């Protein structure tokens, strides 16, 4: 993947982490809707899948948040 400098005053790594955090949280929120749909349909397999996926995105968001905090402390 090409590495282009961001057109902002923020470093690429900081920008990337913010993006990961945002998209992980957005995905987690979307999975909440999918979870409700699976519950309403009574489909336990889909419910479990969506819950696992939501949990994974929540973990990624937490990790990105931790790394952002570490980067902020170094600046």
C-alpha positions, 0 to 999 in steps of 0.5 A: 500500500502506498505511503502518502503523507497526510494533508494535515498537521497530524502524523500518519501514525496518529491519524491512522490510530484515530481512523482505526478507533473511529471505524472500530466504534462505528462498526461496533455500533452497526453490529448492535443493529445486526444483533437486534435483527438476529434476536428478533429473527430468533437466529442464535448462530447469527446472534453469536457471530454478530456479538463476537464481531462486535466484541472484536471491534470493541477490543480493537477500539480499546487498543487504539485508544490506549496507543493514542494515549501513549502517543499523546504522552510522548508528544 
